[in-house]
């Protein structure tokens, strides 16, 4: 059974055979799905960092893309 060790700052490295079976590439995200109390399954995430467009923080155009509406009204 593949395993991983938690580092001092809470990170784990998924074994290469697990990454390969999940089809994960650098920058991909994973989801931790609770399958029963205290047991989790790892599934490929919906978005990876490669799917986001870089933003120019010097420009204020990115502010217009934020949804700042309060949906709790």
DAUR-V318205 format. One record per residue. N is the residue number from 1. PHI is phi in whole degrees, -180 to 180 (none if undefined). Layout:
BEGIN
n,phi
N,PHI
N,PHI
END
This chain:
BEGIN
n,phi
1,none
2,-65
3,-143
4,-145
5,-107
6,-83
7,-81
8,-54
9,-96
10,86
11,-93
12,-129
13,-112
14,-72
15,-57
16,-58
17,-67
18,-70
19,-58
20,-65
21,-65
22,-85
23,73
24,-85
25,-123
26,-55
27,92
28,-72
29,-106
30,-129
31,-110
32,-107
33,-107
34,-73
35,-99
36,-163
37,-54
38,83
39,-122
40,-126
41,-110
42,-104
43,-127
44,-59
45,-79
46,-80
47,-137
48,-116
49,-66
50,-72
51,-86
52,-92
53,-83
54,-66
55,-116
56,-95
57,-71
58,-71
59,-88
60,-95
61,-62
62,-66
63,-63
64,-66
65,-82
66,-76
67,-95
68,-98
69,-72
70,-93
71,-80
72,-87
73,-65
END
